[in-house]
Amino acid sequence: MAENTRPLGRPRSEDARLAVLQAVDNLLVEQGYAAMTMKGIAEGARVGRQTVYRWWSSKAEILLEASAADAVRELTVPPGPDAETELSGFLAALAEFLTASDAGLAYRALLGEAQHDRAVAELLRGSDVLGDAARAVLARLRDRGELPEGAALDALAAELIGPLLFRILAEDWRPNAEALRTMAARFLRR
């Protein structure tokens, strides 16, 4: 007897998944995180609530998936001619993501929610979209000899991202190119 290799349950429809991710982005912009519900997401995506709950257990999970997919694309920067230029380019992409992108708005909403919802905080700890992007740039610089060989990339990523993230969240700061170059130079001198 042949073994059945088909997974149990209905297969995940890519069209439905994309509709849910788009719906969560739209609702975040229209209503804000607090007002968003799983029922509203399902209605916005024109899928059943069972479909949404089959794949995600919370609106935070949906929002993180939507944000993370865009973050990978928006925070990937090409190699620069030198470390300062490359870091400035990354910081510019990060500032744009956090201040002008729907995905960045979603990520900021999740950061805010994580301050009083332990489940959202755990979810974010398990998916470090900003840190992953920073570590990719830092690893490239290390591999080119522009950072020390034994550099702890996790700590460096936090040092690179932290000041910009704080100023954007706390001050609603919109940096210009010169400010980002200064931040990159300061990071390299630390």
N, C-alpha and C positions, 0 to 999 in steps of 0.2 A: 504494500500500500504506500503510495507517494505521500510524503510529508507535506502538509499545507504550510507554505511559507508566507502567505498573505497575513499582514498584521490584523489583529482584531479591530473591530470598529470601522467606521467609514474613513476612507482616505481623506486627507486634508486637501481641500480645494484651494489652489493658489489664488484663484480669482476672489474667493471669499476672504482669504487671509489678507490680500491687498485691500479689499474693500473695508475690512475692519480697521486696518492700520490707517487708511485714509480718513475713515470716520472718526477715529480717536483724535487725529490731528485737527480735524475740522471742529470737533466739539471743544477741544482745549481752547482754541482761538475764540470760538463763539461764546462758550459758557464758563470757561475756567475749570481747573482740576476739581475743585470741591463739588461743583454742580454736576459733573459728569457721572453717569451711571452705566452699568453694564447693559441695562435695558436700552438706554439711549444710544449706546455704541452699536448694539445689534440693529436697532431701528435705522440708524444712520447708514449702516453698511447694507441694509436690506437682507439681513440673514436672521435666522432664529437665535434666540438667546442660548439655546442648547449648543449651537455651533460655536458661539463665543466661549461659553464655559467649558466646552470640550477641549479647547486649545489653551485657554488662559484662565487662571483662577481669580485674577483681579484686574482692575483698570490700570493699575501701576505696571503690571507685567506687559500689557498691551502697549502702553505708552513707552516703556523702556525698549521694547522690540522696535517700535516705530522710530524712536530716537536713535537707537544704536545703529540701525541700518543706514540712516542718513549720516550719522557721525563718521562712520568709516569712510564714506565718500568725501564728506566735507572737510575732514581733518587730515586727510592724506595729502602731504605736500611733497613736491619733487625735491631731489637733492639740490642744495645750493652750492655756490662756488667756495664758500667758507662757512664756518660754524655760525658766525653772527648772522649772516644772511639767511641761512637755513632756519635758525631759531626765530628770527624776526618773521619769516614766512609762516612758520608754525603758529606763532603767537597771533599773527594777523588772522589766520584761518580760525583759531580758537575764539578770538574776539568776535569775528563775524558769526560764527556758530552760536555763541552765547547771546548775542545782541540782536541778530537779524534773521536767524533761521527758525522756522517752525519746529525743527527737531531740537534746536537749542532751547527754545521756549519750553518744549516738553521736558527736556532734561532739567531745566531750572525749576519747573513745577515739581518734579520728582525730588530734587534736592530739598526744596521747601517742605514737602510732605514728609520726607525722611526725618525731619527734625522732631516730629511727634508721632510717627508711625513706625514702630520697630520692624514690621514686615517689609515696608518700603526701604528702610535703611539696609536691611539684610539683602534685599534684591539688588540695590545699588552696589553693595560690597561685592556681590558675585559677578558684576558686569561693569568693569571700570573703563567705560568708553573713552573718557578723556585721558586717563593714564595709559591705556593701550596705545593711543595715537602718539602721545608724548614719548613713550618708551621706544616706539619704532624710529622716531627721529633721533633720539639720544643714542640708540644702538648703532645707527648709521654713522653718527659722529664718532662714537667710540671705535667702530671698525676702521674708520679712516685715520685714527690716531689723534683726533681733536678733543677727545676726553680720555682720562686715564683708563688703562686696560681693566682694572678691577672696579671701575665705577659701579656703585649700587644704583641701578636704573630706577628702582621703585622710589627711592629717596630723592633722586634727581628729578624724576617726573613730578613729584609733589612740590619740590622747590621751584620748578619751572611754571607749573600751572597755578599754584596757590596764590601768588600775588595778583595775577590778572583776574582770576576767578573771584577773589575777595573784593577787589575794587569794583568789578562789574556788579556783583550781588549787593554789596554794601553801599556803593556810591552811584550806581547806574552809570558807571564810567564808560565813555566811548573813546578809546585811545586812537591817536593818529599814528602814522608810520614812524615818526621820529620817537615818540614815546615807546613804541614797541622795539625799535632798535636799541634804545637806552636800556630797556628791560633785558633784552638778549645779551647786551654787552655786560651788564651787571651780573647776570647769571653766570657768564663765562669767567668773570673775575673772582667769583666767590671762593 
